[in-house]
Amino acid sequence: MRDRGAEVTVLALREPGGPAVDVVDGVRVVTQPVPRHRGDGLGGYARSYGAFFARAAAHLSRRPRQWDVVHVHSLPEAMVFAAVVPKVVRRPVVLDVHDLSTEVIASRRGSSPRLAAALERWSLRFADRVITVHEPYRDLVAERGVPRDSITVVLNTPDDERFPLLEPPTPSDPPRLIHHGTLVRRYGLDVALLALAEARGKVPGVRLEIIGDGDHREEIVRRVDELDLHDAVTLSPGAIPLEEVPGRIRSADVGIVPFLDDRFTRAILPTKLLEYVRMGRPTIVSRNPVIERYFGDDEVYYVEPGDVTGVTEAIVRIADDPAAAAERAVRAQRFFEREGWPVARRRFWNVMEEAVS
């Protein structure tokens, strides 16, 4: 939107010691002194999001007519109600659904409370337009009562400038694996560690770098100790700035996205998968219907969720035939000819222009 000449204000969380107001790449950023919660604990999320909701609602309500459109990101969908005053004065509200609350809660608790499901439906219907990240989510949003013609798919593809399209290199011998993101159980790092322990017998020197933070960190540390993987695993001290992620990916050979099977992960297209593919890294990824919609069996190394042996075998296959791994990575990059950021950007612009017209 900045590139289209719009004046953009972002309401965001404040880094410790960070400024209350800043300008980042031509975008005005107004930060709120609310701590960010990373992990599985719903109580921590509720406190963090509740505090941010109150501050965001107050900010949007002070001069509601100054906004031409309010663009709200989930989770949770209920954050959209922070724009109630702009909505009352007939300012359009666009809700951007990256994940659905009911799916996330069900993955942690086995089911979603009726109140959460109702709140999700009310939030989706409150918005004038809904953006979501892939076609299966569009179907789920439509099932919640939102007209399909008001739902637009804008894939969460990597920024071309930040994540350059690289020619896939031949993986090193032994290969260096990487996984980055929030450290929670459902993303399957226990599986990755068990597979790494098995693979070491066939691929001496194989290594894994884990970057991120979250509730599962202590369990990961315990697993590394239990499996005696100190010389094979590097765990970052916490989350790292987005600007550093491409360099870390560039220094690795193979991406690994070994999420477990649950209601939430059956409907995800992980951004980290797209980042690895874009930067030419062969990727081991758990199979689900959404990823299969975009990538073929000859483009990524599919494994069944939770299958330690399958991940082990994929690591060994890459080590045994690195040239074939590089060829697979080249084929995977065809995704960006169909669904790269230029395509997503045009779709996003169209939604915003239609919202304010």
C-alpha positions as CSV (number, residue, x, y, z in Angstrom):
1,M,0.0,0.0,0.0
2,R,2.9,2.3,0.6
3,D,4.1,1.6,-2.9
4,R,0.7,2.6,-4.2
5,G,1.1,6.0,-2.5
6,A,-1.1,5.3,0.5
7,E,-0.3,6.7,3.9
8,V,0.0,3.6,6.2
9,T,-0.1,3.5,9.9
10,V,0.6,0.1,11.7
11,L,-0.4,-0.5,15.3
12,A,2.0,-3.1,16.6
13,L,3.7,-4.3,19.8
14,R,6.6,-2.5,21.2
15,E,10.0,-4.1,21.5
16,P,11.7,-3.6,24.9
17,G,13.2,-0.1,24.8
18,G,11.7,0.7,21.5
19,P,10.1,4.0,20.4
20,A,6.4,4.7,20.8
21,V,6.2,6.0,17.2
22,D,8.6,5.1,14.4
23,V,8.9,5.2,10.7
24,V,9.9,1.9,9.1
25,D,10.4,1.7,5.3
26,G,8.1,4.7,4.8
27,V,5.4,3.3,7.1
28,R,4.3,5.0,10.4
29,V,4.5,2.5,13.2
30,V,2.6,3.2,16.5
31,T,3.7,0.7,19.1
32,Q,1.9,-0.4,22.2
33,P,3.7,-1.4,25.5
34,V,2.3,-4.9,25.5
35,P,4.5,-8.0,25.8
36,R,4.3,-10.6,23.1
37,H,3.4,-14.2,24.0
38,R,5.0,-17.0,22.1
39,G,3.9,-20.6,22.7
40,D,0.9,-22.8,23.5
41,G,-0.5,-21.2,26.7
42,L,-4.0,-19.8,26.0
43,G,-3.9,-17.7,29.2
44,G,-0.8,-15.9,28.0
45,Y,-2.3,-15.2,24.6
46,A,-5.5,-13.9,26.2
47,R,-3.7,-11.4,28.4
48,S,-1.4,-10.2,25.6
49,Y,-4.1,-9.9,23.0
50,G,-6.6,-8.4,25.4
51,A,-4.2,-5.6,26.4
52,F,-3.4,-4.9,22.7
53,F,-7.1,-5.0,21.8
54,A,-7.9,-2.3,24.3
55,R,-5.1,0.0,23.2
56,A,-5.7,-0.5,19.5
57,A,-9.5,0.2,20.0
58,A,-8.7,3.4,21.9
59,H,-6.3,4.5,19.2
60,L,-8.7,3.8,16.3
61,S,-11.5,5.6,18.1
62,R,-9.9,8.9,18.7
63,R,-10.2,10.1,15.1
64,P,-12.1,7.4,13.3
65,R,-12.8,9.3,10.2
66,Q,-9.1,9.8,9.4
67,W,-8.9,6.1,8.2
68,D,-10.0,5.2,4.7
69,V,-9.8,1.5,5.6
70,V,-8.9,-0.6,8.7
71,H,-6.9,-3.8,8.0
72,V,-7.0,-6.2,10.9
73,H,-4.9,-9.4,11.2
74,S,-5.9,-12.6,13.0
75,L,-5.3,-14.3,15.3
76,P,-7.7,-13.8,17.0
77,E,-10.5,-12.8,14.6
78,A,-12.2,-10.8,17.5
79,M,-9.5,-8.2,17.1
80,V,-11.7,-6.9,14.3
81,F,-14.0,-5.4,16.9
82,A,-11.3,-2.9,17.8
83,A,-12.4,-1.1,14.6
84,V,-16.0,-0.8,15.8
85,V,-16.0,3.0,15.9
86,P,-14.5,3.4,12.4
87,K,-17.1,0.9,11.3
88,V,-19.9,3.0,12.8
89,V,-18.7,6.0,10.8
90,R,-18.8,3.9,7.7
91,R,-15.1,3.1,7.3
92,P,-14.6,-0.3,5.7
93,V,-12.9,-3.1,7.8
94,V,-10.9,-5.8,6.2
95,L,-10.1,-8.9,8.2
96,D,-7.0,-10.8,7.2
97,V,-7.3,-14.5,8.4
98,H,-3.9,-16.1,8.7
99,D,-5.3,-18.9,11.0
100,L,-8.7,-19.6,12.3
101,S,-9.1,-19.5,16.1
102,T,-11.3,-22.6,16.3
103,E,-8.7,-24.7,14.5
104,V,-5.9,-23.5,16.7
105,I,-7.8,-24.1,19.9
106,A,-9.0,-27.5,18.8
107,S,-5.3,-28.5,18.0
108,R,-4.4,-27.7,21.7
109,R,-7.6,-28.9,23.5
110,G,-9.2,-31.4,21.2
111,S,-12.2,-29.2,20.5
112,S,-13.3,-25.6,20.4
113,P,-15.7,-24.1,23.0
114,R,-19.0,-23.0,21.5
115,L,-18.3,-19.4,22.6
116,A,-15.0,-19.4,20.6
117,A,-16.8,-20.7,17.5
118,A,-19.6,-18.1,17.9
119,L,-17.1,-15.3,18.4
120,E,-15.2,-16.4,15.3
121,R,-18.4,-16.3,13.2
122,W,-19.5,-12.9,14.5
123,S,-16.0,-11.5,13.8
124,L,-15.9,-12.8,10.2
125,R,-19.4,-11.4,9.5
126,F,-18.5,-8.1,11.1
127,A,-15.8,-7.4,8.5
128,D,-16.7,-5.9,5.1
129,R,-14.1,-8.0,3.3
130,V,-12.1,-11.1,4.3
131,I,-8.6,-12.0,3.1
132,T,-7.3,-15.5,3.8
133,V,-4.2,-17.4,2.9
134,H,-5.3,-20.3,0.7
135,E,-8.3,-21.9,-0.9
136,P,-9.1,-24.5,1.8
137,Y,-9.3,-21.7,4.3
138,R,-11.6,-19.7,2.0
139,D,-13.9,-22.8,2.1
140,L,-13.8,-22.8,5.9
141,V,-14.5,-19.1,6.1
142,A,-17.5,-19.5,3.7
143,E,-18.8,-22.3,5.9
144,R,-19.0,-19.7,8.7
145,G,-21.5,-17.7,6.7
146,V,-19.3,-15.3,4.8
147,P,-20.3,-14.8,1.2
148,R,-17.6,-16.3,-1.1
149,D,-17.5,-13.2,-3.3
150,S,-16.3,-11.2,-0.2
151,I,-13.4,-13.6,0.5
152,T,-10.1,-13.2,-1.4
153,V,-7.1,-15.5,-1.2
154,V,-3.8,-13.7,-0.8
155,L,-1.1,-16.3,-0.2
156,N,1.4,-15.4,2.5
157,T,4.3,-15.7,0.1
158,P,7.8,-14.4,1.0
159,D,8.7,-10.8,0.0
160,D,10.8,-10.9,-3.1
161,E,13.2,-8.3,-1.9
162,R,13.8,-9.9,1.5
163,F,13.8,-13.5,0.3
164,P,15.6,-13.6,-3.0
165,L,15.0,-16.4,-5.5
166,L,18.2,-18.4,-5.4
167,E,19.5,-21.1,-7.7
168,P,19.4,-24.3,-5.5
169,P,22.9,-25.3,-4.6
170,T,24.0,-28.9,-4.2
171,P,23.6,-29.7,-0.5
172,S,26.8,-30.0,1.5
173,D,28.2,-33.4,2.7
174,P,27.0,-33.8,5.4
175,P,23.9,-31.6,5.0
176,R,23.0,-28.8,7.4
177,L,19.3,-28.6,8.3
178,I,17.3,-25.6,9.5
179,H,14.0,-25.0,11.2
180,H,12.7,-21.6,12.3
181,G,9.6,-20.2,13.9
182,T,7.6,-20.5,17.1
183,L,8.6,-23.5,19.2
184,V,5.4,-25.3,20.0
185,R,4.8,-29.1,20.2
186,R,2.6,-29.3,17.1
187,Y,5.4,-28.2,14.8
188,G,7.1,-31.6,15.4
189,L,10.6,-30.7,16.6
190,D,10.6,-33.8,18.8
191,V,10.2,-35.8,15.6
192,A,13.1,-33.9,13.9
193,L,15.4,-34.6,16.9
194,L,14.6,-38.3,17.0
195,A,15.1,-38.5,13.3
196,L,18.4,-36.7,13.5
197,A,19.6,-39.1,16.2
198,E,18.8,-42.0,13.9
199,A,20.3,-40.4,10.8
200,R,23.7,-39.8,12.5
201,G,24.5,-43.4,12.1
202,K,24.2,-43.2,8.3
203,V,25.1,-39.5,7.8
204,P,27.9,-38.7,10.2
205,G,28.2,-35.0,10.9
206,V,24.6,-34.0,9.9
207,R,23.5,-30.9,11.9
208,L,20.3,-29.1,12.7
209,E,19.9,-25.4,13.5
210,I,16.7,-24.5,15.4
211,I,15.8,-20.8,15.5
212,G,12.9,-19.4,17.5
213,D,11.2,-19.3,20.9
214,G,8.1,-20.6,22.6
215,D,6.6,-22.9,25.2
216,H,8.3,-26.0,23.8
217,R,11.9,-24.7,24.3
218,E,12.5,-26.5,27.6
219,E,11.3,-29.8,26.1
220,I,13.6,-29.3,23.1
221,V,16.6,-28.7,25.4
222,R,15.6,-31.8,27.4
223,R,15.4,-33.9,24.2
224,V,18.8,-32.7,23.0
225,D,20.3,-33.8,26.4
226,E,18.5,-37.1,26.4
227,L,19.6,-38.0,22.8
228,D,23.1,-36.6,23.3
229,L,22.8,-34.3,20.3
230,H,24.8,-31.3,21.7
231,D,27.3,-31.6,18.9
232,A,24.6,-31.9,16.2
233,V,22.0,-29.3,17.3
234,T,22.2,-25.5,17.5
235,L,19.3,-23.8,19.3
236,S,19.1,-20.0,19.1
237,P,18.8,-18.1,22.4
238,G,15.4,-16.8,21.2
239,A,13.6,-15.4,18.3
240,I,15.7,-13.4,15.8
241,P,14.8,-10.3,13.7
242,L,13.1,-11.1,10.4
243,E,16.0,-9.4,8.6
244,E,18.4,-12.1,9.8
245,V,16.2,-15.1,8.7
246,P,17.3,-15.1,5.0
247,G,20.9,-15.2,5.9
248,R,20.4,-18.1,8.2
249,I,18.5,-20.0,5.5
250,R,21.3,-19.2,3.0
251,S,23.8,-20.8,5.3
252,A,21.8,-24.0,5.6
253,D,21.3,-26.8,3.0
254,V,17.9,-28.3,3.8
255,G,14.7,-26.9,5.4
256,I,12.7,-29.2,7.7
257,V,9.0,-28.6,8.5
258,P,7.9,-31.8,10.4
259,F,4.6,-30.7,11.9
260,L,2.3,-33.2,13.7
261,D,-1.2,-34.1,12.6
262,D,-4.1,-32.3,14.1
263,R,-7.1,-30.2,13.1
264,F,-5.0,-27.1,12.8
265,T,-2.0,-28.5,10.9
266,R,-4.2,-30.3,8.3
267,A,-5.1,-26.9,6.9
268,I,-1.8,-25.0,7.0
269,L,0.6,-23.8,4.2
270,P,3.6,-23.0,6.4
271,T,5.4,-19.7,5.5
272,K,8.7,-21.3,6.5
273,L,8.2,-23.9,3.8
274,L,7.7,-21.2,1.1
275,E,10.8,-19.3,2.4
276,Y,13.0,-22.5,2.1
277,V,11.7,-23.2,-1.3
278,R,12.1,-19.7,-2.6
279,M,15.8,-19.6,-1.4
280,G,16.4,-22.9,-3.2
281,R,16.6,-25.3,-0.2
282,P,15.3,-28.8,-0.6
283,T,12.6,-29.2,2.0
284,I,11.4,-32.1,4.2
285,V,7.8,-31.4,5.0
286,S,4.8,-33.2,6.6
287,R,2.1,-34.1,4.1
288,N,-1.3,-32.4,4.3
289,P,-4.0,-31.6,1.7
290,V,-3.2,-27.9,1.4
291,I,0.5,-28.4,0.7
292,E,-0.3,-31.2,-1.8
293,R,-2.4,-28.7,-3.6
294,Y,0.6,-26.5,-4.4
295,F,3.6,-28.9,-4.4
296,G,4.1,-32.3,-6.1
297,D,5.8,-35.4,-4.8
298,D,8.8,-34.6,-7.0
299,E,9.2,-31.1,-5.6
300,V,9.5,-31.6,-1.8
301,Y,10.4,-34.5,0.4
302,Y,7.0,-35.5,1.9
303,V,6.8,-37.4,5.1
304,E,3.8,-38.5,7.1
305,P,3.2,-36.3,10.2
306,G,4.9,-37.8,13.2
307,D,6.9,-40.4,11.2
308,V,10.4,-40.4,12.6
309,T,11.6,-43.1,10.3
310,G,10.2,-41.2,7.3
311,V,12.1,-38.0,8.3
312,T,15.3,-40.1,8.9
313,E,15.0,-41.7,5.4
314,A,14.5,-38.3,3.8
315,I,17.7,-36.9,5.5
316,V,19.6,-40.0,4.2
317,R,18.2,-39.7,0.7
318,I,19.3,-36.1,0.5
319,A,22.8,-36.9,1.8
320,D,23.1,-39.9,-0.6
321,D,22.0,-37.9,-3.7
322,P,22.5,-34.2,-3.2
323,A,22.3,-33.5,-6.9
324,A,18.8,-35.0,-7.0
325,A,17.8,-32.9,-4.0
326,A,18.9,-29.7,-5.8
327,E,16.9,-30.8,-8.9
328,R,13.8,-31.3,-6.7
329,A,14.3,-27.8,-5.2
330,V,14.4,-26.3,-8.7
331,R,11.1,-27.9,-9.6
332,A,9.6,-26.7,-6.3
333,Q,10.4,-23.1,-7.2
334,R,7.9,-23.3,-10.1
335,F,5.4,-22.4,-7.4
336,F,6.6,-18.8,-7.5
337,E,5.8,-18.5,-11.2
338,R,2.1,-19.2,-10.3
339,E,1.8,-17.7,-6.8
340,G,4.7,-15.4,-6.1
341,W,4.5,-12.1,-4.2
342,P,3.7,-10.0,-7.4
343,V,0.5,-12.0,-7.8
344,A,-0.4,-11.8,-4.1
345,R,0.3,-8.1,-4.1
346,R,-2.1,-7.4,-7.0
347,R,-4.8,-9.3,-5.2
348,F,-4.3,-7.4,-2.0
349,W,-4.3,-4.0,-3.8
350,N,-7.6,-5.0,-5.5
351,V,-9.2,-5.9,-2.2
352,M,-8.2,-2.5,-0.6
353,E,-9.3,-0.5,-3.7
354,E,-12.7,-2.3,-3.8
355,A,-13.2,-1.8,0.0
356,V,-12.8,2.0,-0.3
357,S,-14.6,2.5,-3.6
